[in-house]
Amino acid sequence: MATESADDFAGVPDGFERLWTPHRMAYLGGQDKPVDGAAGDGCPFCRIPTLSDEDGLVVARGAVAYVVLNLYPYNSGHLLVCPYRHVADYTELTEPEVAEVASLTRAAMRVVREVSAPQGFNLGMNQGEVAGAGIAAHLHQHVVPRWGGDSNFLPIVARSRALPELLSDTRARLAAAWPTAPKG
């Protein structure tokens, strides 16, 4: 990530430095978004569990749900808790899915607190495209760590975030700290 001074360009300097985040163009252009609501390889949340944990950015796997880093995070450590089953609406989850999504969400908060010491979290599901779901056909719970001062002008003016760590490094740190199930 590089910054450029406005003094380096033609015209009247405006006092702003430019922070270039070209990786965001993939998201803005629709990369990795499904073309329809069908289950299968076209849905990233159906495809991710078929990949290795490293390639899929999977932090933890449960029996009916899994935890993955958001490929286009709001903050470092932004996790998604997804059922394996392709289901859009929270009311369509089975009781075991509801329980495991909740349990994995709690574990995600504990692990992120241990690894990154956030001061708070935003948790939520955007149910439906009109509610802001980027991938509305496959339910996913957001677990977004928050720190005092992490919100600045970038998200408001530039619709961008500055992230201090590579996703693969974040995944490795969180996966290493994830509690393992008792052997039995």
Stockholm file with secondary structure:
# STOCKHOLM 1.0

chainA/1-184         MATESADDFAGVPDGFERLWTPHRMAYLGGQDKPVDGAAGDGCPFCRIPTLSDEDGLVVARGAVAYVVLNLYPYNSGHLLVCPYRHVADYTELTEPEVAEVASLTRAAMRVVREVSAPQGFNLGMNQGEVAGAGIAAHLHQHVVPRWGGDSNFLPIVARSRALPELLSDTRARLAAAWPTAPKG
#=GR chainA/1-184 SS CCEEEGGGSSSCCCSCEEECCTTHHHHHTTTTCCSSSCSSTTSHHHHGGGSCHHHHTEEEECSSEEEEECSSCSSTTCEEEEESSCCCCGGGSCHHHHHHHHHHHHHHHHHHHHHHCCSEEEEECCCSGGGTCSSTTSCCEEEEEECTTCCCHIIIIISCCCCSSCHHHHHHHHHHHSCCCCCC
#=GC SS_cons         CCEEEGGGSSSCCCSCEEECCTTHHHHHTTTTCCSSSCSSTTSHHHHGGGSCHHHHTEEEECSSEEEEECSSCSSTTCEEEEESSCCCCGGGSCHHHHHHHHHHHHHHHHHHHHHHCCSEEEEECCCSGGGTCSSTTSCCEEEEEECTTCCCHIIIIISCCCCSSCHHHHHHHHHHHSCCCCCC
//
